[in-house]
Structures are given as structure tokens and as C-alpha cells.
Amino acid sequence: MTKTAVVILNWNGIRYKHLSNFLPNVLKHSRADAKVIVADNHSDDDSISYLKDHHPEVRIIENPSNYGFASGYNLALKQIEAEYYILLNSDIEVSENWIKPVIDMMDNDPLIAACQPKIRNQNEGLRDEFEYAGAAGGYIDKYGYPFCRGRLFQHVEKDHGQYDDSREIFWATGACMFVRAELYHKMGGLDDDFFAHMEEIDLCWRMKNQGYKIMYCAHSTVFHVGGGTLPKKYPKKTYLNFRNNLTLLFKNLPGKSLPRVYIARIFLDGVAAFKFLLQGSFMSFIAVTRAHISFLRTYGKTMRKRKMLEQKPVSEIYRGNIALDYFLRRKQLFTDLPQEKFRK
């Protein structure tokens, strides 16, 4: 059995130039520490032929359809025997010695279920900035809105060493997530119904509810292009983010918090929807509305999932409203937030 498997979920990686731009770099800096595997989500470009011609050393798993991020990984990882999986986006540039510090951390603490490295922007001229999808570790506020050390909403900080301390976080980004393979399967993997976006937050929350820790390792750095195949302002991305966020709350929040949070979310998401409308993005307004309708249609299924899980108060939830802090109180840096509001 391989100790560590780097698993890249690919969809049309040649068309987007991710495979040709980033896979050689991953191979160069991973060979000594891990086996690299590409799980192809039924690409309709030349991804498979490129891999066979240029990187015959890479194992290819061919999914029979494009199952999205969650199901695509679940299907592929069932076919890989390893102690640790590294879920790696195809648009990630890794750095030298990016694997060992994280694996050493997890080897030394069996309660660490998942971990992420420092995520910085890969784009030229922005490489000293954190990257939106992960930065220096993920958190949520009491209403379920996600943010990161190094990124609050659209404000992304430059990395000048302010987050060079490895520490416990709430969620590790799916762009580069190290996870114990046995625990991944024991927890049922990513939720297939999410398709894409926030499925890693849901998985991390479920792990925390079982008493495990999610960590950020400051001694490993990767660079992420970001955006992927769904740009940030794409309405489908807005729809998935709002719908999946409601679902993860209903699956994982302790019962006494659920009614209050949901009522608040109806109001807060309504404000967000009308903000989109005022900004001229009618389709994003519709996307938020569709997200709530879709959630209500699947309410019964979500509640059945909830009954199969354990819910309890967990650490690293911010007991404030990140939207009020950011937009009204003008707190744009993670360090501006009152640290006593992080639940321990």
C-alpha cells in the first residue's frame, strides 16, 4: 500500500492548460514522497492521450462521466489504497518539500483528520498574496459563512509572515487537502449531493463532530490559480455555494442552534440577493433564490442525513457575524476580528 497518494481530479485539463502547465511541477516535487494519480472526470479534450504520451508513469483512473468534485473524488478514491490522500486541484503549482511537513504533522498526531498547506496566488504579480480558496486555513461564522485567515470576502491579504504559525482551523480547502484515507472512507467521503463547492467544509465538520482536528501547516506552500472551470461571478457557482452552505448547516449544527440560524440565513441571504440585484447581476439574484428553493425541495433527504450524524459544539467557529464585521465595522483582516469570539 502506498503511504501517500496525490490525486488530481481532472476535467478538460488540456483545454484549460492545467495539465501541461502544472503536472510536470507536481511530479518533480512529489516523486520522493508520494505516488501521483490523475482521476479524469470524463474529459472531452485530449487529456487522456496527453497523459499517456507525456506522462506514462502517472496512473490514470477514468470516471465514466463528469460527476463533479464530490462524486468524482469518491469514485476515484475507492480505487486507491494509501494511508494518506492529497486531494489536489489541477491548477496548483506546488513547491519543493510541500508534502513532508504536512505528513510529519499528521504522523505525530493521530487526531489530525485533515490538513492544508499555505495557499498563495499563482498568478504573475500576485504571488505574494494569499489565494481566495483556502489562504492560511478556513473558518465559518455562527451563521455558516466561510472565510479564511488571509481572506475575508473579496479582501485578500499579502503574505508577510503574519500566518506562519501552524494551528487548528475549522476547514481545510479542497484545492489541496491532506486527509487520512481510512477516515475519509469511514466518514463516507464527500457528500455526493453537493456536486461541487463546500463539500470539503461539510467533511471537515463531520470529522470535527467525531472529535478529530483539522489543521493548517505553515511549513508547506502551494500556489493556486483559482476560479477553475467556474469563475467566481458565475451564477452556477453562486447557486452551489448558497445551496450547499444551507445543507451543511442543517446536517451539522447542534439542534438548539438550527432554527435561529436558519431564520437569520433567510434574512441575510435575502440581503445578499438584493445586493446582487443592485449591482446589476440579475442572474446571481436568481441563483440565490434557486438555492433556497432547491434546499427546501431536498429538506427531507437532508434531515435523513442529519439523523445519521452526531452534532455537537466544536472548536474554531467564529461566534460573530462576519458580514457585519466586514461590511459595517470595516474589519478587513483576520487579525482585526476579536479572537475571543472563536469558540474553543
C-alpha positions as CSV (number, residue, x, y, z in Angstrom):
1,M,0.0,0.0,0.0
2,T,1.3,3.5,-0.9
3,K,1.7,5.8,2.1
4,T,0.7,9.0,0.3
5,A,-1.2,9.4,-2.9
6,V,-1.5,12.7,-4.7
7,V,-4.9,12.5,-6.5
8,I,-5.6,15.2,-9.2
9,L,-9.2,15.3,-10.3
10,N,-9.1,16.4,-14.0
11,W,-11.7,17.7,-16.3
12,N,-10.5,19.1,-19.7
13,G,-7.1,19.9,-18.2
14,I,-5.6,20.2,-21.7
15,R,-8.2,22.7,-22.9
16,Y,-7.6,24.8,-19.8
17,K,-3.8,24.1,-20.0
18,H,-3.7,22.9,-16.4
19,L,-2.2,19.5,-17.0
20,S,0.6,20.8,-19.3
21,N,1.3,23.8,-17.0
22,F,1.2,22.2,-13.6
23,L,1.5,18.4,-13.7
24,P,5.3,18.3,-14.5
25,N,5.9,20.5,-11.5
26,V,3.8,18.2,-9.3
27,L,5.7,15.2,-10.5
28,K,9.1,16.9,-9.9
29,H,8.3,17.8,-6.3
30,S,6.3,14.7,-5.3
31,R,8.2,11.6,-6.6
32,A,10.2,11.1,-3.5
33,D,7.2,11.3,-1.1
34,A,4.1,10.2,-3.0
35,K,2.5,8.4,-5.9
36,V,0.8,10.8,-8.4
37,I,-2.6,9.7,-9.8
38,V,-4.9,11.6,-12.2
39,A,-8.6,10.8,-11.9
40,D,-10.2,12.0,-15.1
41,N,-13.9,13.1,-14.9
42,H,-14.8,12.1,-18.4
43,S,-12.9,14.9,-20.2
44,D,-13.9,15.6,-23.8
45,D,-10.5,17.0,-24.8
46,D,-7.1,15.3,-25.2
47,S,-6.4,14.9,-21.5
48,I,-6.1,11.1,-21.6
49,S,-3.9,10.9,-24.7
50,Y,-1.7,13.7,-23.3
51,L,-1.2,11.8,-20.1
52,K,-0.4,8.5,-21.9
53,D,2.0,10.2,-24.3
54,H,3.8,12.6,-22.0
55,H,3.5,11.0,-18.5
56,P,3.2,7.3,-18.8
57,E,4.4,7.0,-15.2
58,V,1.1,8.5,-13.9
59,R,-1.7,6.2,-13.1
60,I,-5.0,7.2,-14.8
61,I,-8.4,6.5,-13.4
62,E,-11.1,7.2,-15.9
63,N,-14.5,8.1,-14.4
64,P,-17.3,7.2,-16.9
65,S,-19.0,10.6,-16.6
66,N,-18.4,14.1,-15.2
67,Y,-19.6,13.5,-11.6
68,G,-18.4,16.9,-10.2
69,F,-15.9,17.3,-7.5
70,A,-17.5,15.3,-4.7
71,S,-18.6,12.2,-6.6
72,G,-15.6,12.3,-8.9
73,Y,-13.3,12.0,-6.0
74,N,-15.4,9.5,-4.1
75,L,-15.4,7.2,-7.1
76,A,-11.7,7.5,-7.8
77,L,-10.5,7.2,-4.1
78,K,-12.3,3.9,-3.7
79,Q,-9.8,2.5,-6.2
80,I,-6.7,3.8,-4.4
81,E,-5.0,2.2,-1.4
82,A,-3.0,4.6,0.6
83,E,-2.6,5.8,4.2
84,Y,-3.0,9.5,3.2
85,Y,-4.8,11.1,0.2
86,I,-3.8,14.5,-1.1
87,L,-6.7,16.0,-3.0
88,L,-5.0,18.4,-5.4
89,N,-6.6,20.8,-7.9
90,S,-5.2,20.6,-11.4
91,D,-4.4,24.3,-11.3
92,I,-2.0,24.1,-8.3
93,E,1.7,24.8,-8.6
94,V,3.5,23.0,-5.7
95,S,6.8,23.9,-4.2
96,E,9.8,21.9,-3.1
97,N,9.2,19.8,0.1
98,W,5.5,20.6,0.1
99,I,4.4,17.1,1.2
100,K,6.7,16.0,4.0
101,P,6.0,18.8,6.6
102,V,2.2,18.0,6.5
103,I,2.6,14.3,6.6
104,D,5.0,14.6,9.5
105,M,2.5,16.7,11.4
106,M,-0.3,14.2,10.8
107,D,2.0,11.2,11.7
108,N,2.8,12.9,15.0
109,D,-0.9,13.4,16.0
110,P,-3.5,10.7,15.2
111,L,-6.3,13.1,16.0
112,I,-5.5,15.2,12.9
113,A,-8.0,14.1,10.3
114,A,-7.2,16.6,7.6
115,C,-4.7,19.4,6.9
116,Q,-3.9,22.0,4.4
117,P,-0.7,24.0,3.4
118,K,-0.4,27.7,2.9
119,I,-2.3,28.6,-0.3
120,R,-0.9,31.6,-2.3
121,N,-1.9,33.1,-5.6
122,Q,-0.2,31.6,-8.6
123,N,-0.9,34.4,-11.0
124,E,2.0,36.6,-12.0
125,G,2.3,39.8,-10.0
126,L,0.1,38.3,-7.2
127,R,2.3,35.5,-5.9
128,D,2.9,37.3,-2.6
129,E,-0.8,37.3,-1.9
130,F,-2.9,34.6,-0.3
131,E,-5.3,32.8,-2.6
132,Y,-9.1,33.0,-2.1
133,A,-9.8,29.3,-1.8
134,G,-8.0,28.4,1.4
135,A,-5.4,31.1,2.2
136,A,-4.0,30.2,5.7
137,G,-6.9,28.0,6.8
138,G,-10.7,28.1,6.7
139,Y,-13.3,29.1,9.3
140,I,-17.1,29.7,9.4
141,D,-19.0,32.2,11.5
142,K,-22.1,31.4,13.6
143,Y,-24.3,31.6,10.6
144,G,-22.2,29.3,8.4
145,Y,-20.5,31.9,6.2
146,P,-17.0,30.7,5.3
147,F,-13.8,32.9,5.4
148,C,-10.1,32.3,5.8
149,R,-7.1,33.6,7.7
150,G,-5.8,35.9,5.0
151,R,-9.1,36.3,3.1
152,L,-12.4,37.9,4.3
153,F,-14.9,38.0,1.5
154,Q,-13.1,39.5,-1.5
155,H,-10.3,41.1,0.5
156,V,-7.2,39.0,0.2
157,E,-4.1,39.8,2.2
158,K,-0.5,39.8,1.2
159,D,1.6,37.2,2.9
160,H,4.3,38.9,5.1
161,G,4.6,36.1,7.6
162,Q,1.7,37.0,9.7
163,Y,0.2,33.5,9.5
164,D,3.4,31.4,9.8
165,D,2.1,29.6,12.8
166,S,0.7,26.1,12.3
167,R,-2.6,25.8,14.1
168,E,-6.1,24.2,14.3
169,I,-8.6,25.6,11.8
170,F,-12.3,24.7,11.0
171,W,-11.9,23.5,7.4
172,A,-9.1,22.7,5.0
173,T,-9.5,23.6,1.4
174,G,-10.4,21.0,-1.2
175,A,-7.9,22.7,-3.5
176,C,-5.1,21.0,-1.5
177,M,-6.4,18.8,1.2
178,F,-4.3,16.1,3.0
179,V,-6.7,13.6,4.6
180,R,-6.4,10.2,6.3
181,A,-7.7,7.7,3.8
182,E,-9.2,5.2,6.3
183,L,-11.1,8.1,8.0
184,Y,-12.2,9.5,4.6
185,H,-13.9,6.3,3.8
186,K,-15.2,5.7,7.3
187,M,-16.9,9.1,7.1
188,G,-18.5,8.3,3.8
189,G,-16.2,10.7,1.8
190,L,-17.5,13.9,0.3
191,D,-21.3,14.3,0.1
192,D,-22.2,13.3,-3.5
193,D,-25.2,15.7,-3.4
194,F,-23.0,18.8,-3.2
195,F,-21.6,18.2,-6.7
196,A,-19.1,21.0,-6.1
197,H,-18.3,23.7,-3.6
198,M,-18.2,23.5,0.2
199,E,-18.2,19.7,0.3
200,E,-14.8,19.9,2.0
201,I,-16.3,22.1,4.7
202,D,-19.0,19.6,5.3
203,L,-16.5,16.7,5.5
204,C,-14.3,18.6,7.9
205,W,-17.3,19.5,10.1
206,R,-18.3,15.9,10.2
207,M,-14.8,14.9,11.3
208,K,-14.8,17.6,14.0
209,N,-18.1,16.3,15.3
210,Q,-16.3,12.9,15.8
211,G,-13.6,14.6,17.9
212,Y,-10.9,15.0,15.2
213,K,-8.9,18.1,14.4
214,I,-8.4,20.0,11.1
215,M,-5.0,21.7,10.8
216,Y,-3.1,24.3,8.8
217,C,0.6,23.6,8.2
218,A,2.6,26.8,7.7
219,H,5.7,25.0,6.6
220,S,4.3,23.9,3.3
221,T,3.3,26.3,0.5
222,V,1.4,25.8,-2.8
223,F,0.2,28.3,-5.4
224,H,-3.3,28.2,-6.8
225,V,-4.6,29.8,-10.0
226,G,-8.2,29.7,-8.6
227,G,-11.5,30.1,-10.4
228,G,-11.1,26.7,-12.1
229,T,-13.9,25.9,-14.6
230,L,-16.5,28.1,-12.7
231,P,-15.4,31.7,-12.4
232,K,-16.2,33.4,-9.1
233,K,-19.0,35.5,-10.6
234,Y,-20.6,32.7,-12.5
235,P,-24.3,32.2,-11.3
236,K,-24.0,28.4,-11.1
237,K,-21.1,28.9,-8.6
238,T,-23.3,31.3,-6.6
239,Y,-26.2,28.8,-6.6
240,L,-24.0,25.9,-5.5
241,N,-22.3,27.9,-2.7
242,F,-25.6,29.1,-1.2
243,R,-27.4,25.8,-1.6
244,N,-24.6,23.7,-0.2
245,N,-24.0,26.1,2.6
246,L,-27.6,25.7,3.8
247,T,-27.2,21.9,3.5
248,L,-24.0,21.7,5.5
249,L,-25.6,23.8,8.3
250,F,-28.7,21.5,8.5
251,K,-26.5,18.4,8.6
252,N,-24.0,19.5,11.2
253,L,-25.3,22.3,13.5
254,P,-26.4,21.3,17.1
255,G,-30.2,21.2,17.3
256,K,-30.7,24.2,19.6
257,S,-28.9,26.4,17.1
258,L,-30.7,25.3,14.0
259,P,-34.0,27.3,14.0
260,R,-32.3,30.5,14.9
261,V,-29.6,30.2,12.3
262,Y,-32.0,29.3,9.5
263,I,-34.3,32.2,10.2
264,A,-31.2,34.5,10.2
265,R,-30.0,33.0,7.0
266,I,-33.3,33.7,5.2
267,F,-32.8,37.4,6.0
268,L,-29.1,37.5,5.4
269,D,-29.2,35.6,2.1
270,G,-32.1,37.9,1.0
271,V,-29.9,40.9,1.7
272,A,-27.1,39.2,-0.4
273,A,-29.6,38.5,-3.2
274,F,-30.8,42.1,-3.4
275,K,-27.2,43.3,-3.2
276,F,-26.5,41.3,-6.4
277,L,-29.6,42.9,-8.0
278,L,-28.4,46.4,-7.1
279,Q,-25.0,45.5,-8.6
280,G,-26.8,44.6,-11.9
281,S,-26.3,40.8,-11.5
282,F,-29.9,39.6,-12.0
283,M,-28.7,36.0,-12.7
284,S,-26.9,36.0,-9.3
285,F,-30.1,37.2,-7.6
286,I,-32.0,34.3,-9.3
287,A,-29.2,31.9,-8.2
288,V,-29.6,32.7,-4.5
289,T,-33.4,32.3,-4.9
290,R,-33.0,29.0,-6.7
291,A,-30.6,27.8,-4.0
292,H,-33.2,28.2,-1.2
293,I,-35.9,26.6,-3.3
294,S,-33.6,23.7,-4.1
295,F,-32.7,23.3,-0.4
296,L,-36.4,23.2,0.6
297,R,-37.1,20.6,-2.1
298,T,-34.4,18.3,-0.6
299,Y,-35.2,19.1,3.0
300,G,-36.4,15.6,3.8
301,K,-33.2,14.0,2.4
302,T,-31.0,16.4,4.3
303,M,-32.8,15.6,7.5
304,R,-32.3,11.9,7.0
305,K,-28.6,12.5,6.6
306,R,-28.7,14.6,9.8
307,K,-30.2,11.8,11.8
308,M,-27.3,9.5,10.9
309,L,-24.7,12.0,12.2
310,E,-23.6,13.4,15.5
311,Q,-23.9,17.1,16.1
312,K,-22.1,18.9,19.0
313,P,-20.4,22.2,19.7
314,V,-17.0,22.2,18.1
315,S,-13.9,24.5,18.1
316,E,-12.9,27.2,15.6
317,I,-16.4,28.5,14.8
318,Y,-16.4,32.3,14.9
319,R,-19.2,33.4,17.3
320,G,-19.8,36.7,15.4
321,N,-21.3,37.8,12.1
322,I,-18.5,38.0,9.6
323,A,-20.7,40.1,7.2
324,L,-21.4,42.7,9.9
325,D,-17.8,42.8,10.9
326,Y,-16.6,43.2,7.4
327,F,-19.2,45.5,5.7
328,L,-20.3,47.6,8.7
329,R,-17.4,47.5,11.2
330,R,-14.8,47.6,8.3
331,K,-12.7,44.7,9.7
332,Q,-10.9,43.6,6.6
333,L,-8.1,41.5,8.2
334,F,-8.4,38.2,10.0
335,T,-6.4,39.8,12.8
336,D,-8.9,42.6,13.1
337,L,-11.5,40.1,14.3
338,P,-11.9,39.7,18.1
339,Q,-10.1,36.5,18.8
340,E,-12.1,35.7,21.9
341,K,-15.1,35.1,19.6
342,F,-13.5,31.9,18.2
343,R,-15.1,29.0,20.1
344,K,-12.6,26.8,21.7
